[in-house]
């Protein structure tokens, strides 16, 4: 987990020309989650409380040649190096 992110979804995309790994999660009403079901519940709760903010998807991706582990390592290093302030900035821009 990274800075308040309980878990991250991983998708691998392979085409003839490229292999790509994507990590993503959601933020609903300021709460990070990787669960679609929890996200929907959070949206419903925030709507009932009249505190609803736009939900966002946060995603990072990297291409790789042969092994997805090399891409995972790049993503891990990048997310580990991001400060809480940078993540807060990303979340704020997505809400604007």
Backbone torsions as a table, in degrees:
resi	resn	phi	psi	omega
1	UNK	NA	148.2	-179.4
2	UNK	-123.5	130.3	172.1
3	UNK	26.8	70.5	174.8
4	UNK	81.8	2.7	179.9
5	UNK	-96.6	112.1	-175.0
6	UNK	-65.1	-39.8	175.8
7	UNK	-159.8	167.2	-174.6
8	UNK	-130.2	137.3	173.2
9	UNK	-79.1	144.5	176.1
10	UNK	-124.6	133.5	176.6
11	UNK	-127.9	134.4	174.1
12	UNK	-110.0	127.8	179.5
13	UNK	-117.5	128.5	179.7
14	UNK	-127.2	129.2	173.4
15	UNK	-125.7	-175.8	177.9
16	UNK	-65.0	-33.5	-173.4
17	UNK	-98.9	-19.5	-168.5
18	UNK	-153.2	149.1	169.9
19	UNK	-120.8	135.9	-175.0
20	UNK	-141.0	139.3	173.8
21	UNK	-112.3	136.7	-179.5
22	UNK	-124.6	130.5	172.1
23	UNK	-110.5	134.3	178.9
24	UNK	-151.1	159.4	174.1
25	UNK	-153.5	175.4	-177.3
26	UNK	-115.7	157.5	168.3
27	UNK	-129.4	122.1	-177.9
28	UNK	-122.5	118.5	179.9
29	UNK	53.4	39.2	177.4
30	UNK	82.4	4.3	-177.7
31	UNK	-112.8	121.8	178.6
32	UNK	-75.8	141.1	176.7
33	UNK	-155.7	151.6	173.6
34	UNK	-108.7	0.9	-177.6
35	UNK	-95.1	123.6	176.0
36	UNK	-62.3	-40.7	-179.1
37	UNK	-65.5	-47.4	178.6
38	UNK	-61.9	-37.8	178.1
39	UNK	-59.6	-44.5	179.0
40	UNK	-65.4	-40.1	177.8
41	UNK	-63.2	-44.4	178.5
42	UNK	-61.6	-40.4	177.0
43	UNK	-61.6	-43.3	178.9
44	UNK	-63.2	-44.0	179.8
45	UNK	-64.1	-43.2	-179.1
46	UNK	-68.1	-31.9	177.2
47	UNK	-67.7	-40.7	178.9
48	UNK	-67.6	-31.6	179.2
49	UNK	-86.0	-3.5	-177.5
50	UNK	59.5	34.0	177.1
51	UNK	-115.0	16.0	-172.1
52	UNK	-60.6	124.6	172.7
53	UNK	-113.8	156.8	179.1
54	UNK	-58.9	140.1	175.1
55	UNK	-83.4	149.8	-178.9
56	UNK	-133.6	154.4	170.0
57	UNK	-109.0	130.9	177.3
58	UNK	-112.4	124.6	-175.2
59	UNK	-137.2	144.9	174.7
60	UNK	-132.9	141.8	179.6
61	UNK	-141.8	154.4	-179.6
62	UNK	-143.1	141.2	172.9
63	UNK	-86.7	156.8	176.6
64	UNK	-147.6	162.4	-176.7
65	UNK	-90.7	-58.4	-171.1
66	UNK	-122.7	-41.0	-173.9
67	UNK	-124.6	129.5	179.9
68	UNK	-64.7	-22.8	179.7
69	UNK	-59.7	-34.3	178.5
70	UNK	-65.9	-39.1	177.9
71	UNK	-69.1	-39.8	177.6
72	UNK	-59.9	-41.6	179.6
73	UNK	-61.3	-41.4	177.8
74	UNK	-63.6	-45.8	179.8
75	UNK	-64.4	-42.2	178.2
76	UNK	-60.4	-46.6	179.3
77	UNK	-60.9	-43.4	-177.9
78	UNK	-64.8	-49.5	-178.9
79	UNK	-65.2	-35.8	178.2
80	UNK	-65.5	-32.4	-177.4
81	UNK	-81.7	-15.8	179.8
82	UNK	-73.5	134.7	179.1
83	UNK	-87.0	164.8	176.7
84	UNK	-58.7	-35.1	179.9
85	UNK	-63.3	-41.7	179.3
86	UNK	-65.1	-42.5	178.2
87	UNK	-63.6	-41.2	178.1
88	UNK	-61.6	-38.9	178.8
89	UNK	-63.9	-42.9	178.1
90	UNK	-61.2	-45.9	-179.1
91	UNK	-63.1	-40.6	-177.7
92	UNK	-65.7	-43.6	-179.4
93	UNK	-64.3	-37.3	-179.8
94	UNK	-69.9	-20.1	178.9
95	UNK	-87.9	-17.6	-176.4
96	UNK	-72.1	NA	NA
